[in-house]
């Protein structure tokens, strides 16, 4: 079995980007039942003489088309960070990820079918065409991100004490790749309300370029007065889903 890898590539990038502005916890996953769980349920129902469980099928999802400039900027940021942590050139990382991608289709399909993107994922038939599709194709983009992250084993990062630094630096690179007008200036305001507004602008930009299909952002808990107290008794919760 391979070392644990950063499987949720697209969400990993988004989480790192958000963390560069303020702390936004990942949303709870609404995982669907995987093949092993369904097999176990079929077996138990058969043993007890019960009807087989119903499995709701869904139509295949069509890939979104991403903005080419946004794709180039985001992939360049991830590529540069992988290169920095592995001591390789950006060119060699790009070549290695491109060569790795076709071999990862089955692994990515398995992750998707087990509920990686809950009920918003896509089928293996569609994902199997990703290696040859342009990187502006949503599925191809996901596969390339996945390939880039497989070049950095999460286990080795943790073992070498580099995991936190990797994510911090990746967040900074992704933030730097965003249009400057969208990023709040620390010199203008250091309040959490200002940071939350910047998070919303970034999310709206990512939706506009096709990176996100949609989002909900709850910043009702943002209060600059409480934030300034830095008290453990008053927690500020911002939620992006």
C-alpha positions in Angstrom: 0.0 0.0 0.0 1.4 3.4 -0.9 2.0 6.0 1.8 -1.1 8.2 2.5 -1.3 11.0 -0.1 -3.1 14.3 -0.2 -6.1 12.8 -2.1 -8.5 15.6 -2.0 -6.4 17.7 -4.3 -8.8 20.4 -5.3 -10.1 20.9 -1.8 -6.6 20.8 -0.4 -5.7 23.8 -2.6 -8.9 25.6 -1.6 -8.2 25.0 2.1 -4.6 26.2 1.8 -5.8 29.3 0.0 -8.4 30.1 2.7 -5.9 29.5 5.5 -3.7 32.2 4.1 -6.3 34.7 5.0 -7.9 33.2 8.1 -8.8 29.9 9.6 -11.7 28.1 7.8 -12.3 24.6 8.9 -13.1 22.0 6.2 -16.8 21.2 5.9 -17.9 17.8 7.2 -17.9 15.3 4.4 -21.3 13.7 3.5 -19.7 10.4 2.5 -21.7 7.9 0.4 -21.6 4.2 1.0 -18.7 2.5 -0.7 -18.5 -0.9 -2.4 -17.5 -2.8 0.8 -20.4 -1.3 2.7 -22.9 -2.2 0.0 -21.5 -5.7 -0.2 -21.9 -6.2 3.5 -25.5 -4.8 3.4 -26.4 -7.1 0.6 -25.0 -10.1 2.5 -26.7 -9.3 5.7 -30.1 -8.6 4.0 -29.8 -11.9 2.1 -29.0 -13.8 5.3 -32.0 -12.3 7.0 -34.3 -12.8 4.0 -34.8 -9.1 3.5 -35.0 -7.2 0.2 -31.8 -5.9 -1.3 -30.9 -2.3 -0.5 -31.8 0.4 -3.0 -29.0 2.1 -4.8 -29.9 5.5 -6.3 -28.3 6.0 -9.7 -27.5 9.4 -11.0 -26.8 10.7 -14.5 -23.2 11.3 -15.4 -22.0 14.8 -14.7 -20.6 16.9 -17.6 -17.3 18.6 -16.9 -17.1 22.3 -16.3 -14.7 24.3 -18.5 -12.2 26.3 -16.5 -10.7 29.6 -17.4 -7.3 28.9 -19.0 -5.5 31.7 -17.2 -6.8 30.5 -13.9 -5.7 26.9 -14.6 -2.2 28.1 -15.5 -1.9 30.2 -12.4 -3.2 27.5 -10.0 -1.2 24.7 -11.5 1.9 26.8 -11.6 1.6 27.6 -7.9 1.2 23.9 -6.9 4.0 22.9 -9.3 6.4 25.4 -7.8 5.6 24.3 -4.2 6.1 20.6 -5.1 9.3 21.5 -6.8 10.5 23.5 -3.7 9.7 20.7 -1.2 11.2 17.9 -3.4 14.3 19.9 -4.6 13.4 19.4 -8.3 12.9 22.0 -11.1 9.4 23.1 -12.0 9.9 21.5 -15.5 10.8 18.1 -14.1 7.8 18.2 -11.7 5.5 19.1 -14.6 6.9 16.3 -16.7 6.6 13.8 -13.9 3.0 14.8 -13.1 2.0 14.5 -16.8 3.6 11.0 -17.0 2.0 9.9 -13.7 -1.6 11.1 -14.6 -2.6 8.2 -16.9 -1.5 5.6 -14.2 -3.7 7.3 -11.6 -7.0 7.1 -13.3 -8.0 3.9 -11.6 -6.9 5.2 -8.2 -8.8 8.5 -8.7 -11.9 6.6 -9.8 -11.7 4.5 -6.7 -11.5 7.6 -4.5 -14.4 9.2 -6.3 -16.6 6.1 -6.2 -16.0 5.8 -2.4 -17.4 9.3 -1.8 -14.5 11.7 -2.2 -16.8 14.4 -3.6 -20.0 13.0 -1.9 -22.9 12.9 -4.4 -21.3 15.6 -6.5 -18.6 13.5 -8.0 -18.4 12.0 -11.5 -18.2 8.5 -13.0 -15.2 6.5 -13.9 -16.2 6.5 -17.5 -15.9 10.3 -17.6 -12.7 10.4 -15.5 -11.0 7.8 -17.8 -10.9 10.4 -20.6 -9.2 12.9 -18.4 -5.5 12.2 -19.3 -6.1 13.2 -22.9 -8.5 16.2 -22.4 -7.2 19.8 -22.1 -6.4 20.9 -18.6 -9.2 23.4 -18.8 -11.5 20.4 -18.6 -12.6 20.0 -15.0 -11.8 16.2 -14.9 -8.4 16.7 -16.5 -7.6 19.5 -14.1 -8.5 17.3 -11.1 -6.4 14.5 -12.4 -3.4 16.8 -12.9 -3.7 18.2 -9.4 -4.0 14.6 -8.1 -0.8 13.7 -10.0 1.1 16.6 -8.6 0.1 15.8 -5.0 1.1 12.2 -5.5 4.7 13.4 -6.1 4.7 14.5 -2.5 3.9 11.6 -0.1 1.9 13.0 2.9 3.6 10.4 5.1 7.1 11.5 4.2 6.2 15.2 4.9 4.9 14.3 8.3 8.0 12.1 9.0 10.3 14.9 8.0 8.4 17.6 9.9 7.6 19.5 6.7 3.9 19.0 6.4 2.8 22.3 8.1 5.4 24.3 6.2 4.3 22.7 2.9 0.7 23.7 3.4 1.5 27.2 4.7 3.8 27.9 1.7 1.3 26.4 -0.7 -1.4 28.7 0.6 0.9 31.7 0.2 1.7 30.7 -3.4 -2.0 30.2 -4.2 -2.9 33.5 -2.7 -0.1 35.2 -4.7 -1.6 33.6 -7.9 -4.9 35.4 -7.3 -5.7 38.7 -9.0 -4.3 41.4 -6.6 -7.5 43.3 -6.4 -9.2 40.3 -4.8 -6.7 40.0 -1.9 -7.3 42.2 1.2 -4.4 44.4 2.1 -3.1 43.9 5.6 -2.2 47.6 5.7 -5.8 48.6 5.2 -7.4 46.5 7.9 -6.4 43.6 10.1 -9.9 42.8 11.3 -11.6 39.4 10.7 -14.5 41.2 9.0 -12.1 42.5 6.4 -10.5 39.1 6.0 -13.9 37.4 5.6 -14.8 39.8 2.9 -11.6 38.9 1.1 -12.5 35.2 1.4 -15.8 35.8 -0.2 -14.3 37.7 -3.1 -11.8 34.9 -3.7 -14.6 32.3 -3.6 -16.6 34.3 -6.1 -13.6 34.5 -8.3 -13.0 30.8 -8.2 -16.6 30.2 -9.1 -16.4 32.7 -12.0 -13.4 30.9 -13.5 -15.0 27.4 -13.1 -12.9 26.1 -10.2 -16.0 25.9 -8.0 -19.5 25.1 -9.1 -20.9 27.0 -6.2 -20.3 27.8 -2.5 -21.9 28.9 0.7 -19.9 31.2 3.0 -21.1 31.9 6.5 -19.3 34.8 8.2 -22.1 35.9 10.6 -19.8 35.0 13.5 -17.2 37.6 12.4 -16.8 40.3 15.0 -13.7 42.6 15.0 -14.1 43.5 18.7 -14.1 39.9 19.8 -11.4 39.0 17.3 -9.1 41.8 18.8 -9.4 40.2 22.2 -7.7 37.0 21.1 -9.5 35.2 23.8 -9.9 31.4 24.0 -13.3 32.0 25.4 -14.6 33.7 22.3 -14.2 31.6 19.2 -14.8 33.0 15.7 -16.1 30.5 13.2 -16.2 31.1 9.5 -17.6 28.3 7.4 -17.2 27.7 3.7 -19.0 24.8 2.0 
